[in-house]
């Protein structure tokens, strides 16, 4: 059977028109929903072929029965086209999610690397200060310039303790951030842990002229890593003491909310600028007002967030009328 040239032209023209129109529509849909466009794309091919067959049917002298049979065959390909489109859509979505995860991981790695560089610079700077003090005091003792050996020894001890605290913070943070390290956990009463931690810090508060208040009822139990959680709560309380002026109050409470233990530490620091609130738990972050010689390496609150993350909890901060409220939320034992 010889197919007339005009039938070929009619078929090709109709198929091209439908195909181009369908491609334009698919591209428009793809800008909004790529998956929908992927499902619809094979249908455009089927519609383009169908349009070509219908356009050329008259020139090819096809009977109504023949044309109906061909259209039914084309109709039978629609489910296959939809299945192929759905499969392509699934692969596209999977690839898109993988790309998003890779981009997020790369961004997180860049952010962590930037924080790591800043941290190294800050810690190096902060370590130089006590090291310089130790060296100067030791040289003065050696030269006989300082007659009070006891006072010099106390100065050296104080600077050595500052350096030891910085190193301890670095080791703790590194341990919390290491993916292969599993914390040892035990079921315990969070109220007892909070009370003990606050009691141990009362001498520091008294020396700073700050009053420690609050309540930690017993009976709130959770499976936690005790040393790490004690360190996190202690960091919050010490942070409150450090930034509260003499005569101020640091209030520590424990409550049970929505199946989580909430340790809240409210200080009298006067508040944190709203622009700084999202950054207070970042590694090495310190507000300009806190960069005092005794401000530490800026790791205390980063450790709090690390402990919260390790327990599938959260650490947040907000301003109130007198200062800030830091909250550490942990899932409790069911």
PyMOL commands that set and color helices and strands:
alter all, ss='L'
color gray80, all
select helices_A, chain A and resi 5-30+34-57+64-143+149-177+190-200+202-208+226-243+274-277+288-290+300-310
alter helices_A, ss='H'
color red, helices_A
select strands_A, chain A and resi 186-189+211-216+221-224+249-257+260-266+314-319+324-331
alter strands_A, ss='S'
color yellow, strands_A
deselect
rebuild
show_as cartoon
